[in-house]
């Protein structure tokens, strides 16, 4: 609604079901074989969909979005 850039991080959920509603977004999703499970607690007990996300990948996505000028 306010044209804020979004880094959308998906773990147990899916951008196919709940995408950001803006073009100024970057999706971070590992596409693991066990995701999306849509569970609050990992049914496999490992939570790899979030624990193995690389911080540098998320930071790089944020940097790319911040380099794009806001719409006038």
MOPAC internal coordinates of N, CA, C and O (Angstrom, degrees):
PM7 1SCF
backbone

  N    0.0000 0     0.00 0     0.00 0    0    0    0
  C    1.4436 1     0.00 0     0.00 0    1    0    0
  C    1.5265 1   111.50 1     0.00 0    2    1    0
  O    1.2310 1   120.05 1   151.30 1    3    2    1
  N    1.3215 1   117.51 1   -28.70 1    3    2    1
  C    1.4623 1   120.15 1  -178.81 1    5    3    2
  C    1.5279 1   111.33 1  -114.85 1    6    5    3
  O    1.2310 1   120.42 1  -164.29 1    7    6    5
  N    1.3317 1   116.80 1    15.71 1    7    6    5
  C    1.4584 1   122.77 1   176.84 1    9    7    6
  C    1.5240 1   113.07 1    60.35 1   10    9    7
  O    1.2310 1   120.63 1  -146.01 1   11   10    9
  N    1.3106 1   116.40 1    33.99 1   11   10    9
  C    1.4571 1   121.68 1   177.44 1   13   11   10
  C    1.5240 1   109.69 1   -80.21 1   14   13   11
  O    1.2310 1   119.44 1   -50.31 1   15   14   13
  N    1.3289 1   118.68 1   129.69 1   15   14   13
  C    1.4635 1   119.43 1   177.35 1   17   15   14
  C    1.5258 1   110.36 1   -66.70 1   18   17   15
  O    1.2310 1   121.32 1   -35.06 1   19   18   17
  N    1.3341 1   115.09 1   144.94 1   19   18   17
  C    1.4657 1   120.79 1  -175.04 1   21   19   18
  C    1.5198 1   110.28 1  -129.38 1   22   21   19
  O    1.2310 1   120.72 1   -51.94 1   23   22   21
  N    1.3301 1   116.23 1   128.06 1   23   22   21
  C    1.4542 1   121.42 1   165.83 1   25   23   22
  C    1.5248 1   104.84 1   -97.25 1   26   25   23
  O    1.2310 1   120.80 1   -71.18 1   27   26   25
  N    1.3144 1   116.07 1   108.82 1   27   26   25
  C    1.4562 1   121.59 1  -175.75 1   29   27   26
  C    1.5260 1   109.20 1   -95.84 1   30   29   27
  O    1.2310 1   120.53 1   -67.99 1   31   30   29
  N    1.3147 1   116.58 1   112.01 1   31   30   29
  C    1.4601 1   122.81 1  -178.32 1   33   31   30
  C    1.5195 1   108.45 1  -100.15 1   34   33   31
  O    1.2310 1   121.18 1   -57.89 1   35   34   33
  N    1.3243 1   115.34 1   122.11 1   35   34   33
  C    1.4607 1   121.40 1  -179.06 1   37   35   34
  C    1.5187 1   109.65 1  -114.23 1   38   37   35
  O    1.2310 1   120.93 1   -46.49 1   39   38   37
  N    1.2998 1   115.82 1   133.51 1   39   38   37
  C    1.4590 1   121.99 1   176.03 1   41   39   38
  C    1.5128 1   108.43 1  -117.61 1   42   41   39
  O    1.2310 1   120.89 1    92.50 1   43   42   41
  N    1.3222 1   115.90 1   -87.50 1   43   42   41
  C    1.4602 1   120.30 1  -179.60 1   45   43   42
  C    1.5259 1   112.41 1   -84.01 1   46   45   43
  O    1.2310 1   120.57 1   175.15 1   47   46   45
  N    1.3261 1   116.51 1    -4.85 1   47   46   45
  C    1.4625 1   119.95 1   177.97 1   49   47   46
  C    1.5250 1   109.60 1  -105.34 1   50   49   47
  O    1.2310 1   120.95 1     2.34 1   51   50   49
  N    1.3236 1   115.79 1  -177.66 1   51   50   49
  C    1.4491 1   119.90 1  -174.22 1   53   51   50
  C    1.5216 1   111.51 1  -135.12 1   54   53   51
  O    1.2310 1   120.29 1   -43.79 1   55   54   53
  N    1.3354 1   117.04 1   136.21 1   55   54   53
  C    1.4592 1   119.08 1   175.14 1   57   55   54
  C    1.5236 1   111.64 1   -68.37 1   58   57   55
  O    1.2310 1   120.17 1   164.18 1   59   58   57
  N    1.3087 1   117.27 1   -15.82 1   59   58   57
  C    1.4575 1   120.41 1   176.33 1   61   59   58
  C    1.5281 1   110.90 1   -70.17 1   62   61   59
  O    1.2310 1   120.53 1   150.64 1   63   62   61
  N    1.3395 1   116.59 1   -29.36 1   63   62   61
  C    1.4720 1   121.10 1  -179.32 1   65   63   62
  C    1.5185 1   112.63 1   -96.70 1   66   65   63
  O    1.2310 1   120.26 1   146.00 1   67   66   65
  N    1.3214 1   117.11 1   -34.00 1   67   66   65
  C    1.4641 1   120.75 1  -176.06 1   69   67   66
  C    1.5242 1   110.57 1  -136.58 1   70   69   67
  O    1.2310 1   120.11 1  -111.31 1   71   70   69
  N    1.3290 1   117.39 1    68.69 1   71   70   69
  C    1.4640 1   119.67 1  -178.50 1   73   71   70
  C    1.5262 1   111.65 1   -75.82 1   74   73   71
  O    1.2310 1   120.35 1   -22.09 1   75   74   73
  N    1.3228 1   116.94 1   157.91 1   75   74   73
  C    1.4574 1   119.22 1   172.54 1   77   75   74
  C    1.5336 1   108.46 1   -65.31 1   78   77   75
  O    1.2310 1   120.68 1   -34.42 1   79   78   77
  N    1.3016 1   116.31 1   145.58 1   79   78   77
  C    1.4636 1   120.45 1  -177.56 1   81   79   78
  C    1.5237 1   110.48 1   -97.37 1   82   81   79
  O    1.2310 1   120.76 1  -131.20 1   83   82   81
  N    1.3111 1   116.15 1    48.80 1   83   82   81
  C    1.4499 1   122.31 1   178.07 1   85   83   82
  C    1.5213 1   109.04 1  -152.06 1   86   85   83
  O    1.2310 1   120.70 1   -28.02 1   87   86   85
  N    1.3077 1   116.26 1   151.98 1   87   86   85
  C    1.4597 1   120.55 1   174.55 1   89   87   86
  C    1.5211 1   111.19 1   -80.16 1   90   89   87
  O    1.2310 1   120.48 1   162.87 1   91   90   89
  N    1.3263 1   116.69 1   -17.13 1   91   90   89
  C    1.4711 1   121.49 1  -179.36 1   93   91   90
  C    1.5271 1   109.35 1   -90.14 1   94   93   91
  O    1.2310 1   121.33 1  -115.57 1   95   94   93
  N    1.3176 1   115.06 1    64.43 1   95   94   93
  C    1.4630 1   119.30 1  -179.04 1   97   95   94
  C    1.5185 1   109.96 1  -143.37 1   98   97   95
  O    1.2310 1   121.97 1   -23.10 1   99   98   97
  N    1.3072 1   113.83 1   156.90 1   99   98   97
  C    1.4613 1   122.48 1   171.40 1  101   99   98
  C    1.5147 1   107.01 1  -129.18 1  102  101   99
  O    1.2310 1   121.02 1   -44.74 1  103  102  101
  N    1.3240 1   115.65 1   135.26 1  103  102  101
  C    1.4611 1   121.25 1  -179.98 1  105  103  102
  C    1.5197 1   110.10 1   -96.89 1  106  105  103
  O    1.2310 1   121.05 1   -46.61 1  107  106  105
  N    1.3143 1   115.60 1   133.39 1  107  106  105
  C    1.4576 1   122.34 1   173.55 1  109  107  106
  C    1.5247 1   106.19 1  -118.60 1  110  109  107
  O    1.2310 1   121.23 1   -67.44 1  111  110  109
  N    1.3287 1   115.25 1   112.56 1  111  110  109
  C    1.4609 1   120.83 1  -177.29 1  113  111  110
  C    1.5130 1   106.85 1  -153.42 1  114  113  111
  O    1.2310 1   119.79 1   -48.45 1  115  114  113
  N    1.3167 1   118.01 1   131.55 1  115  114  113
  C    1.4558 1   122.10 1  -174.64 1  117  115  114
  C    1.5210 1   114.06 1   -84.23 1  118  117  115
  O    1.2310 1   119.24 1   168.31 1  119  118  117
  N    1.3118 1   119.05 1   -11.69 1  119  118  117
  C    1.4698 1   122.94 1   179.03 1  121  119  118
  C    1.5301 1   111.80 1    55.89 1  122  121  119
  O    1.2310 1   120.25 1  -139.39 1  123  122  121
  N    1.3323 1   117.13 1    40.61 1  123  122  121
  C    1.4626 1   119.95 1   179.62 1  125  123  122
  C    1.5231 1   110.24 1   -67.19 1  126  125  123
  O    1.2310 1   120.53 1   -23.41 1  127  126  125
  N    1.3010 1   116.60 1   156.59 1  127  126  125
  C    1.4668 1   120.46 1  -179.05 1  129  127  126
  C    1.5273 1   111.89 1   -64.02 1  130  129  127
  O    1.2310 1   120.11 1   157.33 1  131  130  129
  N    1.3142 1   117.39 1   -22.67 1  131  130  129
  C    1.4693 1   120.68 1  -178.99 1  133  131  130
  C    1.5342 1   112.50 1   -94.06 1  134  133  131
  O    1.2310 1   119.82 1  -178.93 1  135  134  133
  N    1.3268 1   117.94 1     1.07 1  135  134  133
  C    1.4569 1   119.14 1  -178.91 1  137  135  134
  C    1.5212 1   110.13 1  -118.28 1  138  137  135
  O    1.2310 1   119.98 1   -30.57 1  139  138  137
  N    1.2966 1   117.64 1   149.43 1  139  138  137
  C    1.4555 1   126.18 1     2.89 1  141  139  138
  C    1.5215 1   111.60 1   -86.61 1  142  141  139
  O    1.2310 1   120.88 1   -43.28 1  143  142  141
  N    1.2969 1   115.92 1   136.72 1  143  142  141
  C    1.4644 1   120.39 1   175.48 1  145  143  142
  C    1.5282 1   110.76 1  -103.72 1  146  145  143
  O    1.2310 1   120.60 1   161.18 1  147  146  145
  N    1.3339 1   116.45 1   -18.82 1  147  146  145
  C    1.4663 1   123.96 1   179.34 1  149  147  146
  C    1.5296 1   113.12 1    60.44 1  150  149  147
  O    1.2310 1   120.59 1  -154.51 1  151  150  149
  N    1.3283 1   116.48 1    25.49 1  151  150  149
  C    1.4615 1   120.89 1   179.39 1  153  151  150
  C    1.5245 1   110.48 1   -99.62 1  154  153  151
  O    1.2310 1   120.88 1   -34.69 1  155  154  153
  N    1.3253 1   115.93 1   145.31 1  155  154  153
  C    1.4641 1   120.35 1   175.66 1  157  155  154
  C    1.5224 1   110.83 1   -75.80 1  158  157  155
  O    1.2310 1   120.54 1   148.30 1  159  158  157
  N    1.3153 1   116.58 1   -31.70 1  159  158  157
  C    1.4631 1   122.58 1   176.02 1  161  159  158
  C    1.5170 1   107.59 1  -114.39 1  162  161  159
  O    1.2310 1   120.55 1   -47.86 1  163  162  161
  N    1.3187 1   116.55 1   132.14 1  163  162  161
  C    1.4593 1   120.87 1  -177.25 1  165  163  162
  C    1.5295 1   110.75 1   -61.90 1  166  165  163
  O    1.2310 1   120.10 1   -60.24 1  167  166  165
  N    1.3420 1   117.42 1   119.76 1  167  166  165
  C    1.4652 1   119.56 1   179.41 1  169  167  166
  C    1.5310 1   113.06 1   -67.50 1  170  169  167
  O    1.2310 1   120.50 1   162.50 1  171  170  169
  N    1.3395 1   116.64 1   -17.50 1  171  170  169
  C    1.4649 1   120.58 1   178.77 1  173  171  170
  C    1.5235 1   112.37 1   -98.57 1  174  173  171
  O    1.2310 1   120.62 1   174.24 1  175  174  173
  N    1.3302 1   116.42 1    -5.76 1  175  174  173
  C    1.4572 1   121.44 1   175.14 1  177  175  174
  C    1.5182 1   115.91 1    79.03 1  178  177  175
  O    1.2310 1   119.54 1  -165.76 1  179  178  177
  N    1.3448 1   118.48 1    14.24 1  179  178  177
  C    1.4711 1   117.46 1  -177.36 1  181  179  178
  C    1.5288 1   114.51 1  -119.91 1  182  181  179
  O    1.2310 1   118.66 1   152.43 1  183  182  181
  N    1.2947 1   120.15 1   -27.57 1  183  182  181
  C    1.4683 1   124.93 1  -179.80 1  185  183  182
  C    1.5354 1   111.87 1    56.26 1  186  185  183
  O    1.2310 1   120.61 1  -145.01 1  187  186  185
  N    1.3391 1   116.44 1    34.99 1  187  186  185
  C    1.4652 1   121.16 1  -179.43 1  189  187  186
  C    1.5219 1   112.97 1   -62.50 1  190  189  187
  O    1.2310 1   120.10 1   156.25 1  191  190  189
  N    1.3135 1   117.42 1   -23.75 1  191  190  189
  C    1.4618 1   120.52 1  -179.14 1  193  191  190
  C    1.5278 1   112.01 1   -62.83 1  194  193  191
  O    1.2310 1   120.20 1   157.28 1  195  194  193
  N    1.3151 1   117.22 1   -22.72 1  195  194  193
  C    1.4641 1   121.17 1   176.92 1  197  195  194
  C    1.5244 1   112.02 1  -113.88 1  198  197  195
  O    1.2310 1   119.93 1   142.19 1  199  198  197
  N    1.3119 1   117.73 1   -37.81 1  199  198  197
  C    1.4673 1   120.40 1  -175.80 1  201  199  198
  C    1.5197 1   113.03 1   -67.69 1  202  201  199
  O    1.2310 1   119.75 1   154.66 1  203  202  201
  N    1.3185 1   118.09 1   -25.34 1  203  202  201
  C    1.4571 1   119.85 1  -177.92 1  205  203  202
  C    1.5268 1   112.86 1   -98.99 1  206  205  203
  O    1.2310 1   120.33 1  -173.85 1  207  206  205
  N    1.3212 1   116.97 1     6.15 1  207  206  205
  C    1.4656 1   120.05 1   174.81 1  209  207  206
  C    1.5287 1   109.12 1   -67.38 1  210  209  207
  O    1.2310 1   120.56 1   -45.20 1  211  210  209
  N    1.3016 1   116.53 1   134.80 1  211  210  209
  C    1.4511 1   122.20 1  -179.78 1  213  211  210
  C    1.5257 1   109.59 1   -85.91 1  214  213  211
  O    1.2310 1   120.45 1   -57.13 1  215  214  213
  N    1.3186 1   116.75 1   122.87 1  215  214  213
  C    1.4647 1   121.98 1   179.94 1  217  215  214
  C    1.5232 1   110.18 1   -57.80 1  218  217  215
  O    1.2310 1   120.23 1   141.25 1  219  218  217
  N    1.3110 1   117.17 1   -38.75 1  219  218  217
  C    1.4660 1   120.80 1  -179.40 1  221  219  218
  C    1.5223 1   111.59 1   -62.32 1  222  221  219
  O    1.2310 1   120.23 1   146.13 1  223  222  221
  N    1.3182 1   117.17 1   -33.87 1  223  222  221
  C    1.4758 1   121.40 1   178.06 1  225  223  222
  C    1.5251 1   110.95 1   -65.34 1  226  225  223
  O    1.2310 1   120.75 1   137.07 1  227  226  225
  N    1.3212 1   116.17 1   -42.93 1  227  226  225
  C    1.4684 1   120.70 1   178.79 1  229  227  226
  C    1.5235 1   110.07 1   -67.85 1  230  229  227
  O    1.2310 1   120.11 1   137.10 1  231  230  229
  N    1.3185 1   117.39 1   -42.90 1  231  230  229
  C    1.4649 1   121.60 1   179.17 1  233  231  230
  C    1.5263 1   111.22 1   -63.56 1  234  233  231
  O    1.2310 1   119.85 1   140.32 1  235  234  233
  N    1.3334 1   117.89 1   -39.68 1  235  234  233
  C    1.4552 1   121.21 1   178.74 1  237  235  234
  C    1.5258 1   110.91 1   -64.85 1  238  237  235
  O    1.2310 1   120.26 1   141.50 1  239  238  237
  N    1.3265 1   117.11 1   -38.50 1  239  238  237
  C    1.4587 1   120.54 1   177.01 1  241  239  238
  C    1.5213 1   110.52 1   -63.61 1  242  241  239
  O    1.2310 1   120.22 1   137.57 1  243  242  241
  N    1.3090 1   117.18 1   -42.43 1  243  242  241
  C    1.4664 1   121.43 1   177.99 1  245  243  242
  C    1.5252 1   110.45 1   -63.28 1  246  245  243
  O    1.2310 1   120.21 1   136.79 1  247  246  245
  N    1.3140 1   117.21 1   -43.21 1  247  246  245
  C    1.4649 1   120.93 1   178.59 1  249  247  246
  C    1.5239 1   111.23 1   -60.57 1  250  249  247
  O    1.2310 1   120.42 1   137.11 1  251  250  249
  N    1.3346 1   116.80 1   -42.89 1  251  250  249
  C    1.4695 1   119.78 1   179.55 1  253  251  250
  C    1.5227 1   110.56 1   -62.57 1  254  253  251
  O    1.2310 1   120.20 1   137.36 1  255  254  253
  N    1.3165 1   117.23 1   -42.64 1  255  254  253
  C    1.4666 1   120.37 1  -179.46 1  257  255  254
  C    1.5200 1   111.75 1   -67.18 1  258  257  255
  O    1.2310 1   120.40 1   143.71 1  259  258  257
  N    1.3140 1   116.84 1   -36.29 1  259  258  257
  C    1.4674 1   119.77 1  -179.16 1  261  259  258
  C    1.5296 1   111.55 1   -72.36 1  262  261  259
  O    1.2310 1   119.99 1   160.26 1  263  262  261
  N    1.3175 1   117.62 1   -19.74 1  263  262  261
  C    1.4581 1   121.53 1   177.21 1  265  263  262
  C    1.5255 1   112.90 1   -78.86 1  266  265  263
  O    1.2310 1   120.48 1   165.23 1  267  266  265
  N    1.3442 1   116.70 1   -14.77 1  267  266  265
  C    1.4652 1   121.06 1  -179.71 1  269  267  266
  C    1.5188 1   109.29 1   -86.23 1  270  269  267
  O    1.2310 1   119.74 1   -55.25 1  271  270  269
  N    1.3340 1   118.09 1   124.75 1  271  270  269
  C    1.4719 1   119.20 1   179.47 1  273  271  270
  C    1.5281 1   111.44 1   -63.90 1  274  273  271
  O    1.2310 1   120.92 1   -35.47 1  275  274  273
  N    1.3151 1   115.85 1   144.53 1  275  274  273
  C    1.4633 1   121.27 1   177.36 1  277  275  274
  C    1.5163 1   109.63 1   -67.87 1  278  277  275
  O    1.2310 1   120.92 1   -30.04 1  279  278  277
  N    1.3240 1   115.84 1   149.96 1  279  278  277
  C    1.4572 1   121.13 1   176.97 1  281  279  278
  C    1.5176 1   109.82 1   -67.61 1  282  281  279
  O    1.2310 1   120.87 1   -36.82 1  283  282  281
  N    1.3071 1   115.94 1   143.18 1  283  282  281
  C    1.4681 1   120.27 1  -178.83 1  285  283  282
  C    1.5082 1   111.68 1   -83.91 1  286  285  283
  O    1.2310 1   120.10 1   180.00 1  287  286  285

